[in-house]
């Protein structure tokens, strides 16, 4: 009996095994490449997202810094940007923001910074940056790093304001000066005695503003100081109503306390118009965006920073300092016989020498020195009058007169002195760029950079 069977050639199993091994090797390489790209591309994408956020933030902050340094009342031109070193301002701020957005918090310089004018009414700041990201797996196929990049442009412009103003006038010419000297403390008077606002006063007014022309309620003044006026204020306004103010209100004192260290909007005025009390008004010309350093009002000082609990770092002691120190000087002088006046043809004496002693060689009895006390100094500062009993016994010409004693000197204060020889009421402030979301509730067109009645805004442009 014959049994038939199927056979296969010797080595066929080994041939199939080799083909599968080659296929597995090829697929393994493909999968490795795919894994490399999956891991490393995901890491590069995450870095690109972080970079995009950092660049957006850097552009916004840099545009705000440039806008804050740009002088109010000046149209945008390349020369105006160069004058404030706008590109360096933007680069420094963008680098700082990049550092805040890195994982390790280190400074990360930006690649390029471009600051340009948009016509004469806006400023664009463009930041570009890239980051080298080392690969974890793709190096096996020759890709050692990837370089995601990003850019952003932010625009600074001015927009109309519509509320949030505090009811205290601030002198416009001082605001303009402060905008040219950032981080310097300035003051504007709030008194109805000596200096007033912009050197003008109105009877019964302490610099308060009555936004709605109402009955000047003390509660309104305190509430607007604390929270800002809730309505729309039209500025410029040549007759913005003034408020006589309240000097003994606890609510107003608490509101003043809340302002210290805060950035607020104040009406910027050129001074009072005629009229007093409820009939007074201001010529309001713009809006001042300032940081409040402190307020002296009705003999009370408000200068504790609301965020730190310590004295405001930008507050300046308004009073002068007085000190008494030993003093000695030698001056040239002449005296006539039986006279009590020392004169000089060229020397300029000091008006502060009243009460000091003098010794005049040869003017006393028997040719000795005459000792006397100064009671007045001539208006031309070329004569010293002594006490009536301190008279020369002999004439002397151009001798060296010794002046000595304890001299009291006074260093002028930060503000003038008013009634009672006390510092006048005033607001101390520093100019800032206020990046604001205030609006009139309409789609009002942007203001020109020259308008002081608008506040700075920044937004991502692209």
C-alpha positions, 0 to 999 in steps of 0.5 A, spaced: 500 500 500 502 506 498 501 512 502 502 519 498 504 525 502 506 532 501 513 535 503 516 541 502 523 543 500 529 543 505 530 550 508 523 553 507 522 555 514 528 559 515 527 563 509 520 565 512 523 567 518 529 571 515 523 575 511 519 576 518 526 579 521 527 584 516 520 586 516 520 587 524 527 591 523 524 595 518 518 597 522 522 597 529 526 603 525 519 606 523 516 606 530 522 609 533 522 614 528 515 615 530 516 615 537 522 620 537 517 625 533 511 624 537 516 625 544 520 631 541 515 634 537 510 634 543 516 637 547 517 643 542 510 644 541 509 645 549 515 650 548 512 654 542 506 655 546 510 657 552 514 662 548 508 664 545 505 666 551 511 669 553 512 673 547 505 676 548 506 678 555 512 681 553 509 685 547 504 688 552 508 690 557 513 693 553 508 697 549 506 700 556 513 702 558 514 705 552 507 709 552 508 711 559 515 714 557 512 717 551 511 725 553 504 727 553 502 732 548 507 729 543 505 726 536 509 720 534 515 721 530 521 716 529 525 722 532 520 722 538 521 715 539 529 716 539 529 721 544 526 717 549 530 711 547 524 707 546 527 701 543 532 700 549 526 701 554 522 695 550 528 691 550 529 691 557 522 690 559 521 684 554 527 681 557 524 681 564 517 679 562 521 673 558 525 671 565 518 671 568 515 666 563 521 661 563 521 655 567 527 657 571 525 664 572 532 666 568 533 672 564 531 670 556 533 676 551 529 677 546 531 676 539 528 682 535 525 688 538 522 693 533 518 700 535 515 704 530 509 709 529 503 708 527 501 715 523 502 720 529 497 717 533 499 710 536 506 706 537 507 699 535 512 694 539 513 688 535 517 682 539 520 676 536 523 670 539 526 663 538 528 658 543 533 652 542 530 645 545 534 639 545 531 633 543 531 626 547 530 621 542 531 624 535 538 625 536 539 617 533 536 620 526 541 626 526 536 631 529 539 634 535 535 640 537 528 644 534 527 651 534 520 654 535 519 661 534 514 666 535 512 674 535 507 679 537 505 686 536 502 690 541 499 697 540 499 703 545 494 708 543 490 713 547 482 712 548 477 716 551 475 716 559 469 715 562 468 715 569 473 712 575 476 719 576 477 722 583 474 728 585 481 732 586 484 737 581 491 736 580 495 742 576 496 740 569 503 744 568 506 740 574 503 733 571 506 735 564 513 736 568 512 730 572 511 726 565 518 728 563 521 725 569 518 718 571 520 716 578 520 723 581 515 726 586 511 732 585 506 736 588 500 740 587 497 745 592 490 743 595 489 749 600 484 756 600 490 760 603 496 761 600 498 757 593 492 753 591 491 749 585 496 752 580 497 758 584 490 760 584 485 759 589 477 760 590 474 762 597 472 756 601 475 751 596 480 746 598 481 743 591 475 738 591 471 737 584 463 736 584 463 732 578 455 732 577 454 739 579 449 737 585 449 739 592 456 738 594 454 733 599 460 730 604 458 723 602 459 724 595 466 727 596 468 721 600 465 716 596 468 718 589 474 719 593 474 712 595 471 708 589 471 713 583 466 717 580 461 712 577 458 717 571 461 720 565 465 726 565 466 730 559 473 733 559 476 738 557 471 742 560 472 750 562 467 750 567 468 743 571 464 745 578 468 745 584 466 743 591 468 746 597 470 740 600 470 737 607 475 738 612 473 734 618 469 728 615 472 721 618 469 718 611 473 722 607 479 721 611 478 713 610 478 715 603 484 718 603 488 713 606 485 708 601 489 712 595 496 712 598 500 707 593 494 707 588 494 709 581 488 713 580 485 718 575 485 725 577 482 731 573 488 735 570 486 743 571 490 750 569 487 753 575 480 756 578 476 760 574 473 766 578 467 765 583 468 762 590 464 756 594 459 753 590 460 758 585 467 756 583 469 752 577 476 749 574 478 749 567 479 742 566 484 740 560 485 733 561 486 727 565 492 725 570 494 718 571 498 718 577 500 714 583 498 717 590 504 718 594 501 722 600 496 727 602 496 733 607 489 735 608 486 739 614 493 738 618 492 731 617 498 727 613 496 721 609 502 717 607 501 710 609 502 705 603 495 701 603 499 695 600 505 695 605 503 698 611 509 702 611 510 709 609 510 710 602 516 710 599 515 716 594 513 720 600 517 727 601 517 730 608 514 737 606 517 741 612 523 744 612 529 742 617 532 747 622 539 746 625 543 750 630 551 749 629 557 752 631 559 757 626 566 762 624 568 766 619 572 772 617 570 778 613 573 784 611 570 790 614 570 798 616 568 802 621 567 810 622 569 812 629 563 812 634 559 808 629 556 801 630 555 799 623 561 795 619 561 796 612 564 793 606 565 795 599 565 788 596 564 783 601 557 780 601 555 778 608 549 773 610 542 775 612 542 769 617 548 772 622 543 776 626 545 774 633 552 772 632 558 776 635 563 780 631 571 782 633 573 788 629 581 789 630 583 796 632 576 799 633 576 798 641 579 802 646 586 803 646 587 800 639 584 793 642 579 789 638 571 791 639 567 786 641 559 787 639 553 783 637 550 783 630 542 786 630 541 786 623 544 785 616 543 791 610 538 789 605 544 790 600 548 785 604 554 789 605 553 792 612 552 789 619 549 793 624 551 792 631 547 794 638 547 801 640 553 800 645 557 797 641 560 803 637 567 804 635 572 808 639 577 809 633 576 808 625 578 802 622 579 800 614 578 794 611 580 789 617 579 782 618 572 782 622 571 775 626 564 773 626 562 767 630 557 764 634 551 758 634 548 759 627 541 757 626 540 754 618 533 752 615 533 748 609 527 749 605 521 744 605 518 740 599 512 745 599 511 752 601 509 754 608 502 757 609 498 760 615 501 758 622 508 757 618 506 750 616 506 746 610 500 748 605 495 742 604 497 738 598 497 732 594 504 728 592 504 724 586 508 720 581 506 720 574 505 713 571 502 710 564 495 708 566 493 702 562 486 702 562 479 699 560 475 705 561 471 707 555 465 711 554 461 705 553 461 707 545 465 705 540 469 712 540 475 713 535 482 712 539 485 719 541 491 722 538 497 722 542 497 729 544 490 729 547 491 729 555 484 728 556 485 720 554 488 715 558 493 710 555 491 703 553 495 697 550 492 691 546 495 685 542 495 687 535 497 681 531 
